[in-house]
Structures are given as C-alpha cells and as structure tokens.
Amino acid sequence: MTGASQGIGEATARRYHEAGATVVIADLKEAESAVIADDLNGQGPDSARAVGIDVTDTAAAEKLVASVIEDFGGVDVLVANAGVFPFAPIADMDADMLRTVFDINVVGVHNFLRPVTKHMVESGRKGKIVITLSIDALHPSAPGLGAYDTSKHALYGYMRMAALEYAEASIMINGLAPGGILTPGVTGGADTTELIENSGVPVGRWGEYAWGAGARRVRPGDRPTSIRRQHRRGADARRRDAAAPGRALASLTARHFPPTRPMRSVAVHSTRG
C-alpha cells in the first residue's frame, strides 16, 4: 500500500488490517508510517510493516515488491494511493512541476502495478488492485490544479487500460475517485469550518477519509462480474446505434451529458475488463 502515512491511505491500511490483511505501508514518510505499523502490530504481531520509499524509484519499487513476495508468500491486493497536488495556475506551472507531479502520480503507480501484476499472473493469483484517482480525473474542481488534474486524467486512462489488459488473468483493477475529502494533506491542520462553508459541494459537507477506506476495501474473493455485464451491455448499445444511426446521437448525448444531479462526496469507478 503506497501513500498510507496519513489521510485516506492510513484509513485504508487500518481498514484492510481490521479485515485480517497483513499490511505493508510504503511511503516517503517512513517515521509516520512506522508509528502506524507499530500500532497495527500491537493489535496483531507481525501483521504490518513500514517501508520508506520514493515511489518514483523504479528499482526500489521492484525490490520492495520482491521482498514482500519472499517474506509474506505473495501479494493479493495492491493499493496505489501515493500522490501530490501542488497549487499553481497554468501560467505559473513550469515543466519541472508538471514532470514531478506526473512522475509521482502516474509513474509511481506503474512502478508498483507492473511487478505486482507480473507476480499475480505468474502465480495464478486472481488479485485486486485499487488505484486512487480523484473527481478531478473526470472534471476540474478548482483553478490552480493543472498539474494534478493532468496527472489524474492520465491515471484514469492508465487504470482503464490496465483493467482491460489484465482482465483475462482475472486481476480486478478498480479506481476510486473521491471528491472533497478532509485529509491532513488538504487541511494542513487548519480549522475546516470556512473550508466546508465555501466548498461549493451541494450536500454542504466534505467527505471524511474513513468513508473512502470503506469504499475501497476490495477483497481477494470479490468476483469481477457486474462491470463485465455492463461492458457487454455497452457493446449491445453500440450495435443498436449502428443499426439505427438516427438514435446514435441521442444515445451519445444521454451517456455524456446526463441530467444534473447533486454530487456525492465519494464517487467509485470500477473497471474490471
């Protein structure tokens, strides 16, 4: 589990541990991660480990995955949560910032997904992978997040392609796209009253990161069936559109411009091949 030293990542690590998983927390903040691992080990000996790592370091990621496989017998679930979101208008966003954010938010996911899926395929494990996206992977939420939104749009496409390519191996790949969540990374420890009042969220509140943890606890035994049926229905719809061109435009409009409805705190997008 990457990026689990605080916020959504920490809540997710604790939720998986509560469900009986052995958790490896891979995070640049090694000291904070160690505190969490010590707490979890107090609930169950040798059930958690903290590792300090830069997710952009491909060799280090591959080495860590190999050590986890050797020490624990394999990997059943990967949660790729590490990410950054610096604020800067596009006019002030230099190329170095864009590259840095992309390296962490996109390449950092690939550095773990690639060796984990290789292991799953070779060992015949029908594993699960959860990738933290963002509501900004679907549409912008605020000015100044150009680098972040660019990376999350890319990650959304990467997640869908990975789900497609690994579907035949029965590896289920999900993306979680949270809206406004009151994590330490967002609030910086400040009072959140004004933030909530001026958020513009229709329901009048931001999400709490424990909610996201509940949404993303995908278990190794979960069956990837419903989304496959959805894909088949999509193919049937395309065939109907081809047979009746006059209806195709209406169908496209309904799919891409649905009626306006209140935004929920957490949106879950699940792609399973």
C-alpha positions as CSV (number, residue, x, y, z in Angstrom):
1,M,0.0,0.0,0.0
2,T,1.6,3.2,-1.1
3,G,1.0,6.7,0.4
4,A,-0.5,5.3,3.6
5,S,1.2,7.5,6.3
6,Q,-1.9,9.7,6.7
7,G,-5.4,10.5,5.4
8,I,-7.2,8.2,3.0
9,G,-4.1,5.9,2.8
10,E,-3.8,5.5,6.5
11,A,-7.6,4.9,6.9
12,T,-7.4,2.3,4.1
13,A,-4.4,0.5,5.7
14,R,-6.3,0.3,9.0
15,R,-9.4,-1.0,7.3
16,Y,-7.6,-3.8,5.5
17,H,-5.8,-4.7,8.7
18,E,-9.1,-4.8,10.6
19,A,-10.3,-7.2,7.9
20,G,-7.4,-9.5,8.5
21,A,-4.8,-8.5,5.9
22,T,-1.1,-8.2,6.5
23,V,-0.3,-4.6,5.5
24,V,2.9,-3.2,4.1
25,I,2.9,0.6,4.2
26,A,5.3,2.0,1.5
27,D,5.6,5.8,2.0
28,L,8.2,8.5,1.7
29,K,7.4,9.5,5.3
30,E,9.0,6.5,7.0
31,A,8.7,7.7,10.6
32,E,5.0,8.4,10.4
33,S,4.4,5.1,8.6
34,A,6.4,3.3,11.4
35,V,4.1,4.7,14.0
36,I,1.1,3.3,12.2
37,A,2.7,-0.1,11.7
38,D,3.7,-0.3,15.4
39,D,0.1,0.4,16.3
40,L,-1.2,-2.3,13.9
41,N,1.4,-4.8,15.2
42,G,0.1,-4.1,18.7
43,Q,-3.2,-5.5,17.5
44,G,-1.6,-8.5,15.8
45,P,2.1,-9.4,15.9
46,D,4.0,-9.2,12.6
47,S,0.8,-8.0,10.8
48,A,2.2,-4.7,9.5
49,R,5.4,-3.3,8.1
50,A,6.5,0.2,7.3
51,V,9.0,0.9,4.5
52,G,10.4,4.3,3.5
53,I,10.4,4.6,-0.3
54,D,10.2,7.1,-3.1
55,V,7.5,5.7,-5.5
56,T,9.3,7.3,-8.5
57,D,12.3,5.0,-7.9
58,T,11.6,2.1,-10.2
59,A,14.4,-0.2,-8.9
60,A,13.4,0.4,-5.3
61,A,9.7,-0.4,-6.0
62,E,10.6,-3.6,-7.8
63,K,13.0,-4.6,-4.9
64,L,10.2,-3.9,-2.3
65,V,7.6,-6.0,-4.2
66,A,10.1,-8.9,-4.5
67,S,10.9,-8.7,-0.7
68,V,7.2,-8.7,0.2
69,I,6.6,-11.7,-2.0
70,E,9.5,-13.5,-0.4
71,D,8.6,-12.6,3.2
72,F,4.9,-13.0,3.1
73,G,4.4,-15.5,0.3
74,G,2.8,-13.2,-2.2
75,V,0.7,-10.1,-2.9
76,D,-3.1,-10.4,-3.0
77,V,-4.0,-6.7,-3.1
78,L,-2.2,-3.6,-4.2
79,V,-3.5,-0.2,-3.1
80,A,-1.7,2.6,-5.1
81,N,-2.6,5.8,-3.2
82,A,0.6,7.9,-3.2
83,G,0.1,11.3,-4.8
84,V,0.7,15.1,-4.6
85,F,-1.3,18.1,-5.5
86,P,0.6,21.4,-5.6
87,F,-1.3,24.5,-6.4
88,A,-0.2,26.7,-9.4
89,P,-2.1,28.4,-12.2
90,I,-1.0,27.0,-15.6
91,A,0.7,30.4,-16.3
92,D,2.9,29.7,-13.3
93,M,3.4,26.0,-13.8
94,D,6.8,25.2,-15.2
95,A,7.7,22.0,-16.9
96,D,9.6,20.7,-13.9
97,M,6.5,20.9,-11.7
98,L,4.4,19.0,-14.3
99,R,7.0,16.3,-14.7
100,T,7.4,15.9,-10.9
101,V,3.6,15.5,-10.3
102,F,3.3,13.2,-13.3
103,D,6.2,11.0,-12.1
104,I,4.7,10.6,-8.6
105,N,1.0,10.3,-9.5
106,V,1.3,8.2,-12.7
107,V,4.7,6.7,-13.0
108,G,4.7,5.9,-9.2
109,V,1.6,3.8,-9.7
110,H,3.1,2.0,-12.7
111,N,6.3,1.2,-10.8
112,F,4.3,-0.9,-8.4
113,L,1.5,-2.2,-10.6
114,R,3.9,-3.7,-13.1
115,P,5.8,-6.0,-10.8
116,V,2.7,-6.9,-8.8
117,T,0.7,-7.9,-11.8
118,K,3.7,-9.9,-13.1
119,H,3.7,-11.8,-9.9
120,M,0.0,-12.3,-9.9
121,V,0.0,-13.6,-13.5
122,E,2.9,-16.0,-12.9
123,S,1.5,-17.3,-9.6
124,G,-2.1,-17.6,-10.9
125,R,-3.4,-15.2,-8.2
126,K,-6.7,-13.5,-9.1
127,G,-5.5,-10.4,-7.3
128,K,-7.0,-7.0,-6.8
129,I,-5.6,-3.6,-7.4
130,V,-7.1,-0.3,-6.2
131,I,-5.8,3.0,-7.6
132,T,-6.7,6.3,-6.1
133,L,-7.9,8.7,-8.8
134,S,-9.8,11.8,-8.0
135,I,-13.0,13.5,-9.0
136,D,-10.6,15.7,-10.9
137,A,-9.8,12.7,-13.1
138,L,-13.3,13.3,-14.6
139,H,-13.6,17.1,-14.4
140,P,-11.7,20.1,-12.9
141,S,-12.8,21.0,-9.4
142,A,-10.8,24.3,-8.9
143,P,-8.4,26.6,-10.7
144,G,-4.7,26.0,-9.8
145,L,-4.7,22.3,-10.1
146,G,-3.5,22.0,-13.6
147,A,-0.6,19.6,-12.9
148,Y,-2.7,17.5,-10.6
149,D,-5.7,17.3,-12.9
150,T,-3.4,16.4,-15.9
151,S,-1.9,13.5,-13.9
152,K,-5.2,12.2,-12.7
153,H,-6.7,12.3,-16.2
154,A,-3.8,10.2,-17.3
155,L,-4.1,7.9,-14.4
156,Y,-7.7,7.3,-15.2
157,G,-6.8,6.2,-18.7
158,Y,-4.0,4.1,-17.4
159,M,-6.3,2.4,-14.9
160,R,-8.8,1.5,-17.6
161,M,-6.2,0.2,-19.9
162,A,-4.6,-1.9,-17.1
163,A,-8.0,-3.3,-16.3
164,L,-8.5,-4.3,-19.9
165,E,-5.1,-5.9,-20.4
166,Y,-5.3,-7.9,-17.1
167,A,-8.9,-9.0,-17.3
168,E,-8.0,-12.3,-19.0
169,A,-5.9,-13.1,-15.9
170,S,-8.9,-12.3,-13.6
171,I,-7.0,-9.5,-12.0
172,M,-9.6,-6.9,-10.9
173,I,-8.4,-3.3,-11.1
174,N,-10.5,-0.6,-9.5
175,G,-10.2,3.2,-9.4
176,L,-11.6,5.3,-6.6
177,A,-12.4,8.9,-7.5
178,P,-13.0,10.9,-4.2
179,G,-14.5,14.3,-4.2
180,G,-13.6,16.8,-1.5
181,I,-12.1,14.8,1.4
182,L,-10.9,16.4,4.7
183,T,-7.5,14.8,4.8
184,P,-4.5,16.3,6.6
185,G,-2.9,16.9,3.2
186,V,-5.9,19.2,2.3
187,T,-6.5,20.9,5.6
188,G,-2.9,21.2,6.8
189,G,-4.2,21.0,10.3
190,A,-6.2,24.3,10.0
191,D,-9.8,24.8,11.1
192,T,-12.1,23.4,8.5
193,T,-15.2,25.4,9.1
194,E,-14.5,28.1,6.5
195,L,-13.3,25.4,4.0
196,I,-16.5,23.5,4.3
197,E,-18.7,26.6,4.1
198,N,-17.1,27.8,0.9
199,S,-16.6,24.4,-0.7
200,G,-19.4,24.6,-3.1
201,V,-20.3,21.0,-2.5
202,P,-24.1,20.7,-3.0
203,V,-24.6,18.4,0.1
204,G,-22.9,21.1,2.2
205,R,-20.1,18.9,3.6
206,W,-16.9,17.4,2.6
207,G,-16.2,13.7,2.9
208,E,-14.2,12.1,5.8
209,Y,-11.4,9.9,4.7
210,A,-12.7,6.9,6.6
211,W,-15.6,6.8,4.1
212,G,-13.2,6.3,1.3
213,A,-11.5,3.5,3.1
214,G,-14.8,1.6,3.4
215,A,-15.4,2.1,-0.3
216,R,-12.1,0.7,-1.4
217,R,-11.8,-2.4,0.7
218,V,-11.9,-4.8,-2.3
219,R,-11.3,-8.3,-1.1
220,P,-9.4,-11.1,-2.9
221,G,-12.6,-13.2,-3.1
222,D,-14.7,-10.5,-4.7
223,R,-16.0,-11.6,-8.1
224,P,-15.5,-9.1,-11.1
225,T,-18.9,-9.8,-12.7
226,S,-21.1,-6.7,-12.7
227,I,-18.9,-4.4,-14.7
228,R,-18.3,-7.1,-17.3
229,R,-22.0,-7.3,-17.8
230,Q,-22.0,-3.5,-18.1
231,H,-19.4,-3.8,-20.9
232,R,-21.5,-6.3,-22.7
233,R,-24.5,-4.0,-22.5
234,G,-22.3,-1.2,-23.9
235,A,-21.3,-3.3,-26.9
236,D,-25.0,-4.2,-27.5
237,A,-25.9,-0.5,-27.3
238,R,-23.2,0.3,-29.9
239,R,-24.6,-2.3,-32.2
240,R,-28.1,-0.9,-31.9
241,D,-26.7,2.6,-32.6
242,A,-25.0,1.3,-35.7
243,A,-28.3,-0.2,-36.9
244,A,-30.2,3.0,-36.2
245,P,-28.0,6.0,-36.8
246,G,-30.7,8.4,-36.0
247,R,-30.7,7.2,-32.5
248,A,-27.0,7.2,-32.0
249,L,-26.7,10.9,-31.3
250,A,-29.4,10.8,-28.7
251,S,-27.7,7.8,-27.1
252,L,-24.3,9.6,-27.0
253,T,-25.9,12.7,-25.5
254,A,-27.6,10.7,-22.8
255,R,-24.4,9.0,-21.9
256,H,-22.1,12.0,-21.8
257,F,-24.5,14.8,-20.7
258,P,-26.7,13.2,-18.1
259,P,-29.3,15.3,-16.2
260,T,-27.7,17.4,-13.5
261,R,-27.8,15.8,-10.1
262,P,-26.3,16.5,-6.7
263,M,-22.6,15.5,-6.4
264,R,-21.8,12.9,-3.8
265,S,-18.8,13.0,-1.5
266,V,-17.2,9.9,-3.0
267,A,-17.6,8.5,-6.5
268,V,-16.4,5.0,-7.1
269,H,-15.4,4.0,-10.7
270,S,-14.8,0.3,-11.1
271,T,-13.3,-1.1,-14.3
272,R,-12.8,-4.9,-14.4
273,G,-12.1,-5.7,-18.0
